[in-house]
Amino acid sequence: MRAFDYAAEVISEDEIRSRVSELGNAISADYEGRNPVFVSVLTGSVLFSADLLRQVQVPGEIDFLALNRFGESGRISLSMDTSGPLFDRDVIIVEEIVDTGLTLNVLRQMMIDRGASSVATVGLLDKTRRRVTDVPIEYRGFEVGDEFLVGYGLDWEGLYRNLPSLWAILDIEAFVEDRLTLARDLF
């Protein structure tokens, strides 16, 4: 079986590059004269964060944090915290994908609780149909459906983050049966 029998490219590398540039320009205009700190949520947002920051034309800093989600309840805890203080800073949370909104809601409140002077979110992908809680996304890349996605930071058991485009897995059972088929066809 070939990967293209159960996977399809949904957002090309060129489309991503163009949209990331547009997001960078919008952030640059909105943050002119300011020095925001971009808080990149590990691990999926690393590629997006790097490309985005290269498009932002105002001084800015980057910091990272990582989260763990526990069980059906979806409880969230920090597995790695930011390295610098966020008090009195303009914080821009960088997420690769916003799904239910629960995690982003927790992150935004965390930044407010830490005394950030403002909090905004830039999300590359938005699964609005799965939203459980209303949460603002000031800078939105693409709205996507419910498909399982890999590429450009999104993975399957650690694989495929390095694909330059985004792929929807249309037949998850076939994909799970031979998770390297996509790699053989795309790399």
Secondary structure, DSSP 8 states (H G I E B T S, - for coil): --GGGTEEEEE-HHHHHHHHHHHHHHHHHHTTT---EEEEEETTTHHHHHHHHHH--S--EEEEEEEEEETTTTEEEEEE--SS--TT-EEEEEEEEESSSHHHHHHHHHHHHTT-SEEEEEEEEE-GGG-SS----SEEEEE--SSEEEBTTB-BTTBSTT-SSEEEES-HHHHHHTTTHHHHHH-
